[in-house]
């Protein structure tokens, strides 16, 4: 998959998520439709999150290869909820 198609997929997921939120915000929406839209929104959010995780991993690899030592830092505007710090060694000491 090329970088441009990945970018398109990410932007498409975000755009669709925004449309879903706008539909959920309108008055008179039925419960069944709201639940279906909510499920679609969760799917799009998952797609966007997976793309960001992939991008974060690629950035870490690039930093490691350019400096010879892995140095991780969170991407601006991206929080890795529920994850431990990447600076901690794996497996404990």
C-alpha positions in Angstrom: 0.0 0.0 0.0 1.5 3.4 -1.0 1.9 6.3 1.4 -0.6 8.4 -0.6 -3.3 5.7 -0.4 -2.7 5.3 3.3 -3.1 9.0 3.8 -6.3 8.9 1.7 -7.7 6.1 3.9 -6.9 7.9 7.1 -8.4 11.2 5.9 -11.4 9.3 4.5 -11.9 7.6 7.9 -11.7 11.0 9.7 -14.1 12.7 7.2 -16.6 9.8 7.6 -16.3 10.0 11.4 -17.1 13.8 11.2 -20.1 13.1 9.0 -21.4 10.4 11.5 -21.0 12.8 14.4 -22.9 15.5 12.5 -25.7 13.0 11.8 -25.8 12.0 15.5 -26.1 15.6 16.6 -29.2 16.3 14.6 -32.6 16.3 16.4 -35.2 13.6 15.7 -32.8 10.7 15.1 -34.2 7.4 16.1 -32.5 5.1 18.6 -31.9 2.3 16.0 -30.3 4.8 13.6 -28.2 6.3 16.5 -26.9 2.9 17.5 -26.0 2.0 13.9 -24.2 5.3 13.4 -22.4 4.9 16.7 -21.2 1.5 15.6 -20.0 3.0 12.3 -18.2 5.7 14.2 -16.4 3.2 16.4 -15.2 1.4 13.3 -13.9 4.5 11.7 -12.2 5.6 15.0 -10.5 2.2 15.1 -9.3 2.6 11.5 -7.8 6.0 12.3 -6.2 4.7 15.5 -4.6 1.8 13.7 -3.2 4.2 11.1 -1.7 6.4 13.8 -0.2 3.5 15.6 1.5 2.4 12.4 2.7 5.9 11.7 4.1 6.1 15.2 6.0 2.9 14.7 7.4 4.1 11.4 8.6 7.4 13.1 10.3 5.4 15.9 12.1 3.2 13.3 13.2 6.2 11.3 14.6 7.9 14.5 16.4 4.6 15.5 17.9 4.2 12.0 19.1 7.8 11.7 20.7 8.0 15.2 21.7 4.4 15.9 19.8 4.6 19.2 16.1 4.3 19.6 14.6 7.5 21.1 10.8 7.6 21.2 8.6 10.6 21.8 4.9 10.8 21.4 3.6 12.3 18.1 2.1 15.8 18.6 -1.6 15.5 19.2 -1.5 11.7 19.7 -2.0 10.0 23.0 -1.4 6.3 23.4 -4.1 5.6 26.0 -3.4 2.7 28.3 0.1 2.1 27.0 3.2 2.1 29.1 6.1 4.4 28.3 8.2 3.3 25.3 11.3 4.4 27.2 10.9 1.6 29.7 12.8 -1.6 29.0 10.7 -4.6 28.1 10.5 -7.5 30.5 11.6 -5.5 33.5 15.0 -5.7 35.2 
